Amino acid sequence: MEGLVGLQNELDYEGYLLSVFSVGSHQLNYRHEYMASTGNAHIAARFMAAHARFHGLRSAKEVEYVLNGYDIDSEWPPGSQVSHLAYFAPDEFAAGRRLADRSEQLWAALVALSPEIPRKHLEFPMQHVATATEAILFQLASGQDWDAVTHHESWLRELAKTNFSDHMRIISTGS
């Protein structure tokens, strides 16, 4: 942190504004209080000025948005018109198939594999969705059938491999 203070001072002197975005768990809020109470209030004030909660995926529409990223919004290199889905499953992509159209199946799998406790506050971490989606893409790349690979049971299986249920149980009980 002291290094950031020096860097910020130097940049201020040169007329630049330094913005720092730190991403971490909710426990970092306690770090802010600790720093403020141990003589480092200036560091807390400079670099921990605002807190914002990052939400997980909270609806099938949000899952659809994420899956659209694999379908369309992941073009690389720029201008190539090749997204993740187009790269891994070019024939399926050319036929107009999109992962975003399977968002309801993925959402249903997320809900089904969740413990009862968090179902009243449905919110799912992106990590498990990304890992399951990558597994689906690899299956498509190996020539497996689109309908079988993107079916509800396939999403259930791939999410289970990520230990999704265990993760949700742990975070829902605070253990």
N, C-alpha and C positions, 0 to 999 in steps of 0.2 A: 504494500500500500504506500509506503514511503516513496517508492520509485514513481508511482503515479502522481504523488504530490509534486515531486520535482519536475516531472514531465509537464504537468498542468501549469506549473509556474512558468516554465520556459515558453510554452506555447502561448500563454496569456501575454507574456512580454512581447512576443512576436505578433500579437494581434489575432491569434487563432483561438477558437473555442473548442475545448476537448469535451466530448460526451462519452461516457462509459456505460455500457449496458452489461450488467452481470445477471446471469441466469442461474438460479439455484433453487433449492428446496425452501419450504416455509421456515425452516430452522434458521435461515440467514437473518431473519428479523431479529432473533435473539443476539446475533453477532453485532448488529447495529447498536442495540442497547448496551451490550458489553463494551464496545469501543467508546461509546459516548460516556459511559461511567468510569472509564479507566484513563482518562486524560487524552483520549484521541477523538474528542468530539469534532474537531475540525475535519478529520478524515471521514467520519460518519456523515457529516454535513455535506462534504464535497462529493462523495462517491456513493452514498446510500441515502440520497435525498427523497426518493420516491419508491414505493412498493406497488407492484401490480401482480395480481394473481393470474397465472397462466392456466386456462381451463383445458381439460382434455376434450375429446370429441363427445358432443352431447346430443347428437341427433343423426338420423340417417342422412339428412341433408348435408351435414358436415362431413360425414363419411363419403358421400357422393362427391363433394368438393375435393377431398383428399385423393380419391381414386381418379378423378378427372386430371389431377396432376400427373399421374402415371400415364393416362390416356393421351393427353394433349400438351399440358403445360410443362413437360419435361424435355422439350426439344433440345437435342445436343448433337453436334455443335449448332450454334445459332444459324438459322436459315436452312438447315438440312431437312426440315420437316420430318425428323425421326424422333419420336418420343420413346419412352421406355416400352410401352406396349407395342408400338410399331417396330421396335428393334427385336423384342423377344418373340413376338407373334405377328409377323408381317402379314400373313394370309388372313388371320382373324381381324387384324386392324383394317386391311383393305376391304374386308367383307362388312365393315361397319360395326363390328362388335367392340364394346367399350366396357371396361371394368366399372365405370361409374354407373352403368345400368344394373350392376349387381350389388349396389350399395345396400339395398334392403336385406339381401341375404347375409352380407357381412354384419350389418347392424343386428339382425336377429341372432347371429352366432355370438356376438359380443354380449348381448343380453342373456342368452341361454347359458353361457359359461360363467356368468357372474354370480357371486353369492347373493342370497336374498337381501342382505343388509344394504348394499349400495344401489339396489334397483330403484329405490325412491329418489336417488340422486344420480341418475345415469350420467357417467362421465368416464371416458376410457382413454388410457395413455396411447399416444401415437406409436410408441416403440413396438408394441405388439401388432398393431395394424400394419406397420411398415414391414416387419419381419414376415408376417403371414402373406402379405401382398407380393413380396419378393419371391417367396416359395411358389406362389401361384404363377408368377411370371416364368420362373424356371421350368415349371411343369408344362406350361404352354410352349416354351422354347424347345422342349424335348418332344413336341408333337402330340401331347395328350389332348383329348377331346375338350373343347371349350366348355360345353355344358356340364360335363363331369367335373372339370377343374374349378369352375366358378360357381358351383352349386353350394347350397347351404352346408351340406355335410363336409364338403371340402374345406370351407372356411372354418368349420368347427374343428376339424382335424388339424389344420395348420395353426390355428390359435392355441390349441391344446399343446402343441409342440413347443410353443414359446413360454409355457408355464403361466399363461394368462390368468387362469382361475386362481392359482396360488398367489400370484401378484395381487389380484383384486381382493382376495380374502385378507392378505396381510395389510394392505393399505386401508381396507374398510374397518378393520378392528384396531388399527393403530399399533399392531404388534411389530 
